[in-house]
Amino acid sequence: MMYLDDQALEALAISPALIVEEIENAVYQVAAGKIWTAPKAAVVPGDGRYVMTTLALSDDPALVAVKCAMVSPENPGLGLSAINATILLMHGQTGALLAVLGANWITAVRTAGLSAVMAKRLANPKARAIGFIGTGVQARSHLAAFAALFPLEEVWIFGRGRANIDVLAADATARGLRAQVFDDPRAALETADIVVSSVTLNYDTAPFLDARWLKPGAFATITDLAIPWIDAGMTAFDSLYVDDRAQEAAMDKPMVAEKLISGDLGTVVTGGTPAAFDETRRSAFVFRGLAIGDLAVAGLAYGRAMAAAD
């Protein structure tokens, strides 16, 4: 059995472009009946913790990926990441355990990869300015993925933790981008071409973001279950997509009203739902995270690590 912690996984130096490609391939495999997934399961004890699992099975390669992740508000005070996760990889035919993987890095890059898959289709290909609401790990992984896809120049930042704000701003500067920090979330959104919302999951968060602030042509990728977004403003999105419509229907707490959903990642990638950038329309991708993303990136990393070990 192989064990790969987050540092070992990051050291594999898998590019954002390859992660996007692997996720897109997995979407096609689902459509072809060669990958199967179960809806995400979640437990919310009511004390700020959020625990979830994902499950996916692939025939080629023959893998099962099971992930468990927890968001805990106490972790930062203990010197730990707010989110901690683990993935078990098993053989897809026998169930034999193949590897245990730290999943913090995988969760970060697969989430950004899912966003990038949709951004390739819905965001302005000439996007210059990106606005971040939330400045943690997901913000940094999205900056890496989107900087590789778009000719970004400006990074506009709104967050509530000074240390994370400074790290994100320094990351942007190191990439040759101009970073500006705002104390008003509207200022970080209203003229952005792309918006990334990644506020720490907490159902007690009072909504403070309004889609009506966004300009026509803007694309928002919303990784925080839309908890910080005002419900009444969501109708401002002319097209709104989720990661998996069937998964969303199985959830106790919907992210958005079902009537607002235009389609999901699978139908967009495979062409069942036409989707393209339109400078007159606002678009959004609101998502919980998808088991195929975990399977795709974990399988890719495991294959790389096995090849290196040989």
Backbone bond lengths (Angstrom), bond angles and torsions (degrees), N, CA, C in turn:
res aa  C-N    CA-C-N  psi(-1)  N-CA   C-N-CA  omega(-1)  CA-C   N-CA-C  phi
1 M - - - 1.460 - - 1.514 110.64 -
2 M 1.313 116.70 139.15 1.462 122.16 -179.80 1.529 109.91 -100.65
3 Y 1.318 115.70 140.39 1.464 120.61 172.26 1.517 108.66 -118.37
4 L 1.333 116.06 126.69 1.465 121.87 178.92 1.522 108.30 -126.74
5 D 1.335 116.86 112.29 1.460 118.68 176.49 1.523 109.74 -82.97
6 D 1.316 116.46 177.76 1.466 120.43 -174.94 1.523 112.36 -61.67
7 Q 1.330 116.49 -35.96 1.462 119.66 -179.99 1.532 110.88 -66.94
8 A 1.325 116.63 -40.77 1.467 120.35 178.60 1.521 110.75 -66.14
9 L 1.320 116.70 -38.20 1.464 120.57 179.22 1.526 110.98 -66.38
10 E 1.320 116.48 -45.32 1.468 119.66 179.49 1.524 110.99 -63.34
11 A 1.347 116.56 -34.18 1.465 120.82 -179.50 1.523 112.94 -67.19
12 L 1.334 117.56 -14.26 1.463 120.59 176.58 1.531 111.57 -69.26
13 A 1.335 116.48 -15.99 1.482 122.80 174.70 1.536 112.20 55.56
14 I 1.319 116.20 48.09 1.466 120.84 177.18 1.530 107.92 -79.86
15 S 1.302 117.00 126.46 1.462 121.31 -173.19 1.527 111.63 -75.36
16 P 1.352 117.84 153.25 1.465 120.55 174.41 1.526 112.36 -56.49
17 A 1.323 117.53 -37.10 1.471 120.48 -179.36 1.526 110.96 -63.01
18 L 1.330 117.16 -40.11 1.460 120.34 -179.99 1.521 111.04 -69.85
19 I 1.320 116.77 -36.07 1.465 120.53 176.87 1.517 110.54 -63.70
20 V 1.329 117.31 -44.27 1.471 121.07 177.21 1.525 110.35 -60.30
21 E 1.310 116.73 -44.87 1.469 120.87 -179.85 1.530 111.34 -61.42
22 E 1.334 116.43 -41.51 1.460 120.35 -178.69 1.527 110.76 -67.27
23 I 1.325 117.59 -38.99 1.464 120.59 178.09 1.523 110.58 -66.52
24 E 1.320 117.37 -42.37 1.463 120.24 177.81 1.530 110.81 -61.28
25 N 1.338 116.81 -41.51 1.462 119.85 177.42 1.524 110.87 -61.38
26 A 1.331 116.62 -39.61 1.460 120.33 179.49 1.523 111.22 -64.89
27 V 1.318 117.01 -37.05 1.473 120.14 177.45 1.524 110.33 -61.12
28 Y 1.319 116.85 -44.00 1.462 120.26 177.50 1.527 111.33 -64.61
29 Q 1.332 116.71 -35.43 1.460 120.28 179.08 1.535 111.26 -66.14
30 V 1.319 116.16 -36.83 1.475 119.74 175.11 1.520 109.82 -61.56
31 A 1.328 116.18 -46.34 1.469 120.49 -179.74 1.524 111.47 -62.44
32 A 1.333 116.88 -30.84 1.461 121.87 -179.14 1.531 112.75 -85.72
33 G 1.320 117.67 -0.04 1.457 120.90 179.55 1.503 114.29 75.43
34 K 1.345 117.31 29.30 1.462 121.42 -179.43 1.526 112.98 -114.25
35 I 1.330 116.35 -6.61 1.463 122.26 171.17 1.524 107.24 -130.98
36 W 1.335 115.29 137.55 1.458 121.14 178.78 1.523 108.92 -125.20
37 T 1.318 116.44 142.44 1.460 120.81 -180.00 1.517 110.48 -133.14
38 A 1.326 115.11 157.73 1.461 121.50 171.99 1.520 108.08 -110.01
39 P 1.344 118.16 151.43 1.465 119.39 176.36 1.523 111.12 -58.86
40 K 1.305 115.48 146.12 1.464 120.49 176.90 1.532 109.33 -57.97
41 A 1.325 116.14 139.65 1.463 121.70 173.34 1.520 108.35 -108.40
42 A 1.316 116.42 141.96 1.466 120.16 -177.56 1.517 110.54 -139.81
43 V 1.325 115.23 146.51 1.459 123.25 173.53 1.521 107.22 -124.35
44 V 1.331 116.41 128.20 1.466 121.72 179.95 1.528 107.01 -123.32
45 P 1.355 118.32 96.16 1.458 120.58 -175.07 1.531 114.24 -65.80
46 G 1.331 117.42 -18.84 1.460 119.91 179.03 1.512 114.33 97.72
47 D 1.332 116.68 3.51 1.468 120.21 179.85 1.527 111.58 -112.30
48 G 1.336 116.18 19.86 1.459 120.88 -179.85 1.503 113.58 99.59
49 R 1.349 117.78 -15.95 1.457 120.02 176.61 1.532 110.43 -79.02
50 Y 1.338 114.53 148.52 1.467 121.90 176.89 1.521 106.20 -138.71
51 V 1.324 117.62 117.63 1.456 122.24 -177.04 1.517 108.52 -119.14
52 M 1.338 117.08 130.64 1.461 118.98 -178.93 1.516 110.61 -141.31
53 T 1.349 114.29 158.23 1.462 120.76 176.46 1.526 110.16 -131.93
54 T 1.331 115.85 151.23 1.467 121.40 171.59 1.526 108.34 -129.16
55 L 1.339 115.15 155.12 1.457 121.50 -177.37 1.519 109.53 -144.85
56 A 1.333 116.75 129.32 1.471 120.69 177.99 1.525 109.47 -146.81
57 L 1.335 115.48 146.44 1.456 124.04 179.27 1.515 109.52 -125.39
58 S 1.320 116.57 132.35 1.460 122.34 178.17 1.524 109.64 -122.96
59 D 1.335 116.42 142.58 1.462 120.99 173.60 1.522 112.72 -88.94
60 D 1.338 117.43 -25.88 1.466 120.46 -177.38 1.523 109.37 -145.05
61 P 1.342 117.42 97.50 1.457 127.56 1.75 1.529 111.87 -73.93
62 A 1.326 116.68 159.45 1.466 122.03 -177.36 1.524 109.44 -77.47
63 L 1.330 115.42 91.47 1.467 120.59 -175.42 1.529 110.72 -138.97
64 V 1.304 115.47 147.09 1.459 123.37 165.06 1.524 106.62 -116.58
65 A 1.337 116.57 132.12 1.469 120.91 176.15 1.525 109.08 -119.49
66 V 1.321 115.42 124.30 1.463 121.77 176.81 1.523 107.58 -121.41
67 K 1.328 116.33 123.09 1.469 119.53 179.62 1.517 110.35 -119.28
68 C 1.319 115.99 139.89 1.453 122.08 169.66 1.527 107.93 -124.99
69 A 1.322 116.14 129.72 1.466 121.09 -178.94 1.518 109.80 -132.78
70 M 1.314 115.82 146.18 1.462 121.28 177.03 1.522 110.57 -130.85
71 V 1.327 115.37 133.43 1.458 122.45 167.46 1.527 106.73 -99.15
72 S 1.316 117.22 125.41 1.467 120.86 -179.53 1.523 110.21 -132.02
73 P 1.320 118.04 120.22 1.473 119.84 -178.07 1.530 113.22 -66.95
74 E 1.332 117.95 -16.61 1.461 120.47 -179.51 1.528 112.41 -81.17
75 N 1.317 116.97 -18.68 1.463 120.01 -171.88 1.528 114.94 -58.81
76 P 1.356 119.17 -47.65 1.472 117.88 -178.32 1.526 112.93 -55.74
77 G 1.324 117.28 -36.27 1.455 120.59 178.26 1.511 113.31 -69.48
78 L 1.330 115.73 -16.82 1.465 121.54 177.58 1.520 112.28 -98.56
79 G 1.336 115.51 4.65 1.455 119.58 -178.86 1.507 112.97 78.87
80 L 1.335 117.53 19.89 1.457 122.34 -178.93 1.523 110.34 -112.32
81 S 1.327 115.68 159.86 1.453 120.35 173.03 1.526 109.51 -62.27
82 A 1.338 117.14 145.48 1.465 120.87 178.63 1.519 111.20 -62.98
83 I 1.342 116.37 -28.24 1.460 121.75 178.51 1.527 108.92 -118.78
84 N 1.324 116.32 131.43 1.459 120.68 173.39 1.519 108.76 -129.92
85 A 1.331 116.35 139.92 1.459 120.18 -173.99 1.515 110.71 -149.87
86 T 1.332 115.42 157.24 1.462 123.10 178.45 1.519 108.95 -139.34
87 I 1.324 116.70 143.17 1.462 122.04 175.42 1.524 109.23 -119.48
88 L 1.334 115.93 133.28 1.460 122.11 169.23 1.519 107.80 -101.60
89 L 1.329 116.40 129.37 1.460 121.81 172.59 1.518 108.63 -108.30
90 M 1.338 115.67 127.28 1.453 122.26 178.77 1.521 109.82 -123.78
91 H 1.320 116.57 159.88 1.458 120.43 177.50 1.528 109.15 -69.30
92 G 1.318 115.97 134.44 1.455 120.72 -173.58 1.512 115.26 -71.63
93 Q 1.317 118.53 -13.69 1.459 121.61 177.92 1.520 112.38 -104.89
94 T 1.325 117.04 -37.55 1.461 120.14 -173.68 1.522 113.71 -104.92
95 G 1.321 117.51 -20.91 1.456 120.68 -175.07 1.513 113.70 80.16
96 A 1.331 117.70 2.54 1.466 120.39 178.89 1.519 110.55 -63.25
97 L 1.330 116.78 137.66 1.467 121.12 -179.83 1.522 110.24 -70.70
98 L 1.332 115.96 126.01 1.463 121.79 -179.66 1.514 112.76 -103.24
99 A 1.330 116.54 -40.41 1.466 118.72 -173.42 1.520 111.00 -160.09
100 V 1.307 114.30 151.04 1.466 122.77 169.13 1.515 106.60 -114.92
101 L 1.321 116.95 126.50 1.466 121.51 -175.71 1.523 109.78 -122.55
102 G 1.321 115.88 134.11 1.453 118.65 165.32 1.517 107.86 -61.26
103 A 1.314 118.07 139.03 1.466 119.14 -172.12 1.519 114.11 -116.25
104 N 1.331 118.23 7.70 1.465 118.14 177.02 1.527 110.98 -65.85
105 W 1.332 116.47 -47.25 1.469 119.45 179.02 1.528 110.36 -66.00
106 I 1.324 117.06 -43.70 1.463 120.20 179.75 1.524 110.65 -60.83
107 T 1.332 117.24 -44.48 1.458 120.03 179.94 1.523 111.39 -60.64
108 A 1.326 115.94 -41.23 1.465 119.67 -179.80 1.520 111.49 -63.97
109 V 1.336 117.03 -49.61 1.467 118.88 -173.64 1.516 111.97 -78.10
110 R 1.339 118.50 -30.99 1.457 118.76 178.08 1.520 111.20 -70.78
111 T 1.350 117.00 -34.61 1.460 120.13 177.09 1.522 110.13 -65.77
112 A 1.322 116.51 -46.36 1.465 120.02 176.27 1.525 110.72 -62.69
113 G 1.335 116.67 -35.58 1.459 120.40 178.19 1.516 112.12 -64.79
114 L 1.330 117.06 -43.07 1.460 120.53 176.45 1.536 110.21 -60.24
115 S 1.332 116.42 -44.46 1.462 120.34 177.24 1.520 111.43 -59.32
116 A 1.339 115.36 -43.30 1.467 119.92 -176.98 1.521 111.66 -66.21
117 V 1.337 117.43 -36.14 1.467 120.52 177.19 1.524 110.34 -56.65
118 M 1.328 116.98 -43.70 1.465 120.21 179.72 1.525 111.55 -77.20
119 A 1.326 117.00 -36.29 1.464 119.72 -179.74 1.525 111.35 -62.63
120 K 1.325 117.40 -35.71 1.467 120.98 177.21 1.526 111.50 -55.99
121 R 1.322 116.01 -29.02 1.457 120.82 -174.57 1.525 113.20 -100.11
122 L 1.331 117.55 -26.73 1.461 120.37 -170.32 1.530 114.90 -114.54
123 A 1.325 117.60 -24.20 1.469 120.07 -176.44 1.528 111.03 -86.38
124 N 1.314 114.68 159.17 1.461 121.56 176.33 1.531 109.14 -62.71
125 P 1.338 118.78 119.80 1.467 119.71 -179.40 1.524 113.01 -63.33
126 K 1.333 116.44 -15.46 1.463 120.83 177.05 1.533 111.51 -103.50
127 A 1.325 116.71 21.92 1.465 121.27 -176.94 1.521 111.28 -52.00
128 R 1.312 115.28 128.19 1.465 121.89 -177.73 1.522 111.93 -107.70
129 A 1.340 116.47 -35.60 1.466 120.75 -173.63 1.525 110.53 -119.76
130 I 1.328 115.86 133.31 1.463 121.80 177.68 1.524 108.35 -123.42
131 G 1.334 116.18 133.88 1.455 121.41 -179.86 1.518 111.26 -111.58
132 F 1.322 117.00 134.29 1.456 122.07 -178.85 1.522 110.43 -113.43
133 I 1.330 115.39 129.02 1.454 122.16 169.66 1.528 105.61 -113.81
134 G 1.319 116.06 107.75 1.454 121.00 -168.81 1.513 108.30 102.34
135 T 1.323 116.59 135.83 1.472 119.55 -169.06 1.526 113.36 -132.51
136 G 1.325 116.76 24.78 1.451 120.21 -178.23 1.519 113.33 -88.16
137 V 1.309 115.82 -150.55 1.468 122.44 -176.63 1.524 111.52 -58.69
138 Q 1.329 116.85 -42.65 1.458 119.11 -178.98 1.524 112.27 -64.15
139 A 1.305 117.45 -37.05 1.466 119.71 176.98 1.517 110.67 -61.51
140 R 1.331 116.68 -44.19 1.470 119.81 -178.56 1.532 111.96 -67.78
141 S 1.334 117.24 -39.30 1.465 119.13 179.14 1.526 110.62 -69.11
142 H 1.320 117.67 -35.14 1.469 120.56 176.93 1.526 111.16 -69.24
143 L 1.320 117.21 -37.37 1.461 119.29 177.31 1.524 110.04 -61.09
144 A 1.328 117.02 -43.46 1.467 120.45 179.45 1.522 111.21 -62.20
145 A 1.335 116.75 -44.98 1.460 120.48 -177.79 1.528 111.64 -68.41
146 F 1.322 117.28 -42.81 1.462 120.29 -175.39 1.525 112.16 -77.29
147 A 1.327 116.41 -30.54 1.466 118.66 175.90 1.523 110.87 -65.61
148 A 1.335 116.58 -26.68 1.464 120.58 177.75 1.523 112.21 -79.52
149 L 1.335 117.04 -18.50 1.468 121.48 -175.30 1.524 114.03 -100.92
150 F 1.335 116.79 -31.73 1.463 121.30 -169.52 1.530 111.28 -126.09
151 P 1.345 117.09 154.18 1.472 120.78 179.70 1.527 111.67 -80.97
152 L 1.323 116.29 59.52 1.461 121.41 -175.11 1.528 111.70 -66.13
153 E 1.329 114.53 146.35 1.464 121.66 175.09 1.525 111.62 -127.35
154 E 1.337 116.63 -34.62 1.461 121.95 -173.34 1.520 110.54 -119.24
155 V 1.337 116.42 138.42 1.460 122.59 174.91 1.518 107.65 -124.50
156 W 1.319 116.09 116.58 1.459 121.73 -177.85 1.516 108.71 -108.71
157 I 1.315 116.84 131.53 1.460 122.15 -164.96 1.521 111.28 -127.58
158 F 1.345 115.08 132.16 1.466 121.00 167.89 1.526 107.27 -133.19
159 G 1.320 116.07 126.59 1.459 120.68 178.12 1.504 110.32 -155.43
160 R 1.328 115.38 178.92 1.461 120.11 -175.36 1.521 112.81 -123.51
161 G 1.315 117.86 6.68 1.460 121.06 176.83 1.512 108.82 -125.02
162 R 1.316 117.08 114.04 1.457 120.85 -172.29 1.519 112.36 -59.44
163 A 1.311 116.81 -39.01 1.465 118.86 -177.38 1.523 110.77 -63.43
164 N 1.323 116.91 -46.08 1.465 120.18 179.65 1.528 111.59 -66.39
165 I 1.324 117.00 -37.88 1.465 120.70 177.23 1.528 109.77 -58.72
166 D 1.319 116.18 -46.56 1.463 120.50 -178.08 1.525 111.46 -64.46
167 V 1.343 116.75 -39.14 1.469 120.17 179.92 1.528 110.09 -65.72
168 L 1.340 117.43 -44.16 1.462 120.66 179.67 1.530 110.98 -64.60
169 A 1.319 117.06 -42.98 1.460 120.65 178.95 1.530 110.84 -63.24
170 A 1.328 116.71 -40.84 1.469 120.21 178.68 1.527 110.83 -66.30
171 D 1.321 117.31 -37.56 1.464 121.74 177.31 1.527 109.93 -61.85
172 A 1.336 116.24 -45.41 1.466 120.41 179.04 1.524 110.83 -61.44
173 T 1.320 116.59 -44.59 1.461 120.90 -179.57 1.517 111.19 -62.81
174 A 1.328 116.21 -40.00 1.469 120.22 179.37 1.520 111.55 -64.14
175 R 1.322 116.44 -24.26 1.466 120.88 177.79 1.530 112.54 -87.95
176 G 1.332 116.62 4.19 1.455 120.92 179.87 1.515 113.48 82.22
177 L 1.338 116.89 18.57 1.460 121.52 -179.30 1.523 110.01 -103.27
178 R 1.324 115.98 153.78 1.460 120.63 177.50 1.523 108.64 -89.91
179 A 1.319 117.02 122.35 1.456 122.05 -178.43 1.518 110.24 -107.10
180 Q 1.331 115.73 136.10 1.461 121.18 176.21 1.517 108.70 -134.19
181 V 1.339 116.31 131.66 1.458 122.41 -179.46 1.528 108.94 -100.52
182 F 1.333 116.40 133.79 1.459 122.26 -179.23 1.525 110.17 -116.02
183 D 1.333 116.34 149.98 1.463 119.97 174.14 1.516 111.77 -100.03
184 D 1.341 116.55 6.36 1.458 123.17 178.01 1.528 107.60 -127.73
185 P 1.345 119.26 119.69 1.465 119.53 -176.96 1.527 113.17 -61.62
186 R 1.312 117.14 -31.60 1.462 119.04 -179.59 1.521 111.23 -61.70
187 A 1.320 116.52 -38.88 1.469 120.43 -178.97 1.521 111.69 -64.71
188 A 1.347 116.65 -28.09 1.462 119.84 179.87 1.521 112.56 -82.09
189 L 1.340 116.60 -8.80 1.465 120.57 -174.99 1.516 115.44 -113.18
190 E 1.324 117.16 -36.93 1.457 118.97 -160.03 1.528 115.50 -66.84
191 T 1.322 118.60 -21.68 1.474 118.38 176.10 1.530 111.99 -121.03
192 A 1.334 116.90 14.44 1.466 120.59 179.29 1.527 110.18 -76.41
193 D 1.324 116.39 143.30 1.459 121.18 173.60 1.521 111.01 -78.09
194 I 1.330 115.92 -35.23 1.460 123.18 179.37 1.526 107.94 -130.22
195 V 1.320 116.18 139.26 1.464 122.38 178.13 1.523 108.45 -123.25
196 V 1.328 116.45 134.96 1.463 121.90 175.08 1.524 107.89 -120.02
197 S 1.315 116.05 118.51 1.458 122.11 179.31 1.525 108.25 -109.88
198 S 1.334 116.83 115.67 1.473 120.74 -176.17 1.526 110.66 -141.53
199 V 1.321 115.43 49.67 1.459 120.63 178.39 1.528 109.08 -69.90
200 T 1.327 117.48 142.02 1.461 121.85 -179.81 1.524 110.61 -54.81
201 L 1.334 116.34 133.02 1.462 121.02 -175.36 1.519 111.35 -63.74
202 N 1.332 114.76 121.67 1.466 121.31 177.21 1.523 107.24 -163.89
203 Y 1.331 116.50 112.64 1.455 119.91 -176.28 1.529 112.71 -68.33
204 D 1.313 117.54 -8.97 1.466 120.55 176.48 1.525 112.26 -85.10
205 T 1.342 117.55 -6.29 1.464 120.58 179.10 1.522 110.36 -65.55
206 A 1.311 116.83 127.76 1.466 120.71 177.41 1.529 108.99 -77.40
207 P 1.337 119.01 129.08 1.473 121.00 -179.69 1.529 111.37 -56.82
208 F 1.341 115.62 135.67 1.462 119.70 -178.51 1.526 112.74 -140.54
209 L 1.339 117.91 4.33 1.458 122.26 179.37 1.518 109.54 -112.65
210 D 1.329 115.93 141.37 1.463 120.51 -176.73 1.527 109.18 -128.23
211 A 1.325 116.26 120.74 1.468 120.98 -179.54 1.527 111.71 -62.14
212 R 1.315 117.62 -21.12 1.465 120.28 179.10 1.522 111.97 -69.28
213 W 1.338 117.61 -12.30 1.462 120.74 175.50 1.522 111.94 -74.43
214 L 1.303 117.80 -25.17 1.464 121.19 -172.86 1.522 111.24 -72.41
215 K 1.311 115.99 147.75 1.459 120.43 178.90 1.532 110.45 -81.02
216 P 1.334 118.15 157.94 1.463 120.24 172.69 1.525 110.46 -57.42
217 G 1.325 116.24 139.17 1.456 121.30 -178.28 1.513 114.17 92.20
218 A 1.341 117.38 -10.64 1.464 120.31 -179.14 1.522 110.48 -73.10
219 F 1.339 114.87 147.83 1.454 122.15 174.42 1.519 108.03 -119.71
220 A 1.341 116.99 129.63 1.467 121.51 177.58 1.514 109.69 -115.60
221 T 1.321 116.23 129.86 1.458 119.98 170.71 1.519 107.18 -108.45
222 I 1.329 115.78 123.88 1.457 122.74 -167.02 1.524 108.06 -119.22
223 T 1.335 116.55 103.61 1.462 121.62 -172.88 1.528 113.11 -96.24
224 D 1.336 117.66 -1.30 1.463 121.94 -170.91 1.523 112.72 -109.10
225 L 1.345 115.78 33.40 1.469 122.90 177.54 1.524 112.62 62.41
226 A 1.327 117.09 14.00 1.478 123.75 -178.20 1.524 112.11 64.03
227 I 1.330 117.48 18.29 1.467 120.48 179.64 1.528 111.73 -58.30
228 P 1.352 120.33 -42.61 1.468 118.56 -178.19 1.528 114.87 -82.45
229 W 1.335 118.34 4.02 1.460 121.71 -177.86 1.527 110.67 -98.12
230 I 1.323 115.28 135.83 1.473 122.16 -179.87 1.526 109.16 -69.94
231 D 1.321 117.16 124.67 1.463 121.38 -175.58 1.527 112.49 -56.08
232 A 1.326 116.60 -43.73 1.465 120.07 -175.39 1.519 112.19 -63.45
233 G 1.340 117.64 -23.53 1.453 120.16 -178.38 1.508 114.41 -85.07
234 M 1.337 117.84 -12.82 1.461 120.07 -173.59 1.528 112.92 -66.59
235 T 1.316 116.97 -20.39 1.472 119.71 176.52 1.530 111.53 -68.43
236 A 1.329 117.77 -11.51 1.465 120.67 177.54 1.523 111.68 -70.38
237 F 1.344 117.54 -19.28 1.453 119.83 175.35 1.531 109.07 -76.63
238 D 1.320 115.68 121.29 1.470 119.95 179.87 1.519 111.43 -72.35
239 S 1.339 117.05 -28.41 1.453 121.60 173.19 1.524 107.94 -140.94
240 L 1.329 115.64 136.25 1.458 121.33 -175.87 1.528 108.22 -138.80
241 Y 1.315 116.13 128.35 1.454 121.77 -175.25 1.522 109.60 -122.68
242 V 1.328 115.98 150.72 1.458 122.14 173.16 1.525 107.80 -115.27
243 D 1.336 117.06 173.25 1.459 118.51 -178.76 1.523 111.64 -77.34
244 D 1.322 118.22 -38.52 1.458 120.79 -177.87 1.524 108.22 -150.78
245 R 1.312 115.70 111.18 1.466 120.05 -175.88 1.529 111.54 -64.44
246 A 1.339 116.68 -38.31 1.466 119.61 179.06 1.525 110.61 -65.94
247 Q 1.321 116.75 -42.54 1.454 120.34 176.76 1.516 110.75 -60.95
248 E 1.311 116.55 -43.06 1.461 120.70 -178.42 1.524 111.02 -62.78
249 A 1.324 116.82 -38.84 1.463 120.64 -179.85 1.522 111.67 -65.16
250 A 1.338 116.86 -23.91 1.465 120.92 -177.99 1.524 112.78 -87.41
251 M 1.324 118.56 -6.88 1.455 121.82 -175.86 1.530 112.15 -82.98
252 D 1.330 115.91 145.57 1.461 120.33 178.90 1.526 111.78 -70.04
253 K 1.356 116.30 -37.05 1.459 120.81 -178.38 1.521 108.93 -115.90
254 P 1.333 118.28 105.29 1.465 119.42 179.40 1.522 111.09 -67.06
255 M 1.347 115.17 147.10 1.462 119.63 176.97 1.525 110.54 -72.81
256 V 1.334 116.02 -42.23 1.462 122.64 179.22 1.518 107.83 -141.04
257 A 1.315 116.08 166.08 1.461 120.22 177.03 1.528 109.64 -63.37
258 E 1.322 116.29 136.65 1.461 120.91 -176.18 1.525 111.82 -58.51
259 K 1.304 117.19 -33.11 1.469 120.70 -177.62 1.528 112.34 -66.26
260 L 1.335 117.51 -16.84 1.465 120.68 -179.57 1.529 112.44 -86.02
261 I 1.337 117.84 -12.99 1.461 121.68 -171.93 1.522 110.96 -79.76
262 S 1.323 116.12 123.57 1.470 122.36 -179.40 1.527 112.05 -87.70
263 G 1.321 117.46 -24.76 1.455 122.20 -176.87 1.508 109.22 167.87
264 D 1.331 116.74 -171.15 1.456 119.43 178.33 1.522 110.59 -133.01
265 L 1.315 115.15 177.01 1.461 120.71 -174.53 1.523 111.57 -56.84
266 G 1.313 116.94 -42.21 1.455 120.33 -178.67 1.511 113.21 -61.86
267 T 1.330 117.20 -45.44 1.464 119.44 -178.12 1.524 111.36 -71.95
268 V 1.333 117.00 -29.01 1.466 119.62 177.69 1.526 110.63 -70.93
269 V 1.339 116.58 -48.61 1.465 120.33 -176.77 1.527 111.51 -64.66
270 T 1.322 116.99 -41.06 1.465 119.89 -176.98 1.518 113.28 -85.62
271 G 1.340 117.64 -1.68 1.450 121.04 174.22 1.510 115.54 91.83
272 G 1.323 117.38 2.41 1.459 119.56 179.15 1.514 113.05 -69.75
273 T 1.332 116.20 -28.18 1.464 121.77 176.65 1.520 108.04 -120.01
274 P 1.328 118.73 109.93 1.465 119.85 178.59 1.533 110.61 -59.75
275 A 1.311 116.73 134.48 1.467 121.44 -179.69 1.518 108.78 -150.37
276 A 1.329 115.69 128.57 1.459 120.19 179.80 1.521 108.80 -156.92
277 F 1.321 115.84 157.11 1.459 120.33 176.55 1.521 110.49 -62.83
278 D 1.323 115.14 136.42 1.459 122.25 176.55 1.524 106.83 -138.29
279 E 1.308 117.18 119.03 1.472 121.36 -174.50 1.523 112.80 -66.85
280 T 1.318 118.09 -10.39 1.468 121.13 -179.83 1.525 112.28 -99.16
281 R 1.345 117.75 -5.19 1.460 120.61 -171.05 1.529 111.10 -125.26
282 R 1.328 115.64 140.86 1.460 121.78 171.82 1.527 108.84 -87.89
283 S 1.324 116.84 140.65 1.459 120.19 178.31 1.522 109.89 -133.86
284 A 1.340 115.08 157.02 1.463 119.58 -178.54 1.518 110.37 -146.37
285 F 1.317 114.56 149.62 1.456 123.36 171.46 1.524 106.16 -121.31
286 V 1.328 117.33 112.33 1.458 123.56 -176.91 1.523 107.06 -112.65
287 F 1.332 117.70 121.01 1.458 115.82 -171.76 1.519 114.59 -149.47
288 R 1.329 113.03 154.33 1.455 122.22 -179.05 1.521 112.12 -92.18
289 G 1.309 117.44 -20.98 1.456 121.92 -168.48 1.512 107.80 108.05
290 L 1.309 116.27 143.91 1.448 121.21 -169.47 1.520 110.21 -127.64
291 A 1.319 115.97 136.25 1.463 120.72 -176.88 1.524 112.01 -58.22
292 I 1.348 117.63 -33.10 1.464 117.91 -179.12 1.520 111.77 -67.00
293 G 1.327 117.34 -26.83 1.458 120.03 176.01 1.520 110.80 -66.11
294 D 1.341 116.35 -44.86 1.463 120.13 177.69 1.523 110.84 -63.38
295 L 1.332 116.83 -44.53 1.459 121.12 179.41 1.524 111.33 -61.84
296 A 1.327 116.62 -46.32 1.464 120.95 -176.65 1.524 111.36 -61.27
297 V 1.331 117.02 -49.00 1.470 120.02 -175.45 1.528 110.90 -74.64
298 A 1.334 117.40 -39.47 1.457 119.29 178.32 1.527 110.87 -64.18
299 G 1.331 116.39 -41.97 1.467 119.73 178.41 1.516 112.07 -64.63
300 L 1.330 116.22 -40.61 1.458 120.75 177.74 1.523 111.19 -62.30
301 A 1.337 115.99 -45.82 1.473 120.29 -179.38 1.532 110.93 -65.64
302 Y 1.310 117.00 -41.78 1.466 120.64 179.33 1.524 111.00 -62.16
303 G 1.331 116.24 -43.05 1.467 119.94 177.77 1.513 111.48 -61.82
304 R 1.331 117.09 -42.95 1.469 121.08 178.08 1.531 111.17 -61.57
305 A 1.347 115.37 -44.28 1.461 119.64 -178.15 1.524 111.35 -66.55
306 M 1.327 117.53 -38.63 1.463 120.62 178.39 1.522 110.78 -65.11
307 A 1.344 115.80 -41.42 1.466 119.67 179.12 1.527 110.51 -63.76
308 A 1.324 116.98 -39.62 1.460 120.34 179.33 1.527 111.30 -67.42
309 A 1.351 116.14 -35.05 1.454 120.07 -179.49 1.521 111.69 -68.84
310 D 1.348 115.89 -30.63 1.473 119.88 178.12 1.523 110.44 -70.13
